[in-house]
């Protein structure tokens, strides 16, 4: 049987703290606000780069969009996964 704890769910399965709270019946996501800020800062960086591409009329295709669409259907949120790769 798998040990479902916050550390395993967060680091191995890459779930958000809100998702972990739902699975474990806890309410501790607010204790990880620094992690949420880091994620939002990374999203800001991605948006900044894509805005620069658009400003310079550089066409691009975000290669992870299919994964994000899948997350929208599976988890009802495209914010669920963390991608540690930039193509």
C-alpha positions in Angstrom: 0.0 0.0 0.0 1.3 3.5 -0.9 2.0 5.9 1.9 0.0 9.0 1.1 1.6 11.9 2.8 2.1 15.5 1.9 5.8 15.1 0.9 5.2 12.1 -1.4 2.1 13.7 -3.0 3.9 17.0 -3.5 7.4 16.0 -4.6 6.7 12.6 -6.3 3.3 13.2 -7.8 3.6 17.0 -8.2 0.2 17.8 -6.7 -0.6 21.2 -5.4 -1.0 21.8 -1.7 -4.7 22.5 -2.3 -5.1 19.1 -4.0 -3.2 17.4 -1.2 -5.5 19.0 1.4 -8.5 17.6 -0.5 -7.0 14.1 -0.6 -5.8 14.1 3.0 -8.8 15.9 4.4 -6.5 18.7 5.7 -6.6 22.5 5.6 -2.8 23.3 5.5 -2.3 24.8 2.0 -2.1 28.3 3.5 1.0 27.3 5.3 2.8 27.0 2.0 2.2 30.5 0.7 5.9 30.9 -0.2 5.6 27.9 -2.5 2.6 29.4 -4.2 4.4 32.7 -4.7 7.3 30.9 -6.3 4.9 29.2 -8.7 3.2 32.5 -9.5 6.6 34.2 -10.1 7.5 31.4 -12.6 4.2 31.9 -14.4 4.9 35.6 -14.6 8.3 34.9 -16.2 6.6 32.6 -18.8 4.0 35.3 -19.6 6.7 37.9 -19.9 8.6 35.9 -22.4 5.5 35.1 -24.4 4.6 38.8 -24.4 8.0 39.6 -25.8 7.6 37.1 -28.5 4.3 38.5 -29.5 5.6 42.1 -29.4 8.4 41.2 -31.8 5.9 39.2 -33.9 7.8 36.0 -33.2 5.4 33.1 -33.8 5.7 30.2 -31.3 3.8 27.1 -30.3 3.7 26.3 -26.6 4.7 22.7 -26.6 3.1 21.8 -23.3 -0.4 23.0 -24.2 -1.8 19.5 -24.9 -0.7 18.5 -21.4 -2.4 21.6 -19.9 -5.6 20.8 -21.8 -5.5 17.3 -20.5 -5.2 18.7 -16.9 -8.2 20.9 -17.5 -10.3 17.8 -18.3 -8.8 15.6 -15.6 -8.4 18.0 -12.7 -10.7 20.9 -13.8 -7.7 23.2 -13.5 -4.8 23.8 -15.8 -2.8 25.1 -12.9 -2.3 21.6 -11.5 1.0 20.5 -13.0 4.4 21.9 -12.7 6.6 21.7 -15.7 10.4 21.9 -15.1 11.3 22.3 -18.7 11.4 25.1 -21.2 11.5 24.3 -24.9 
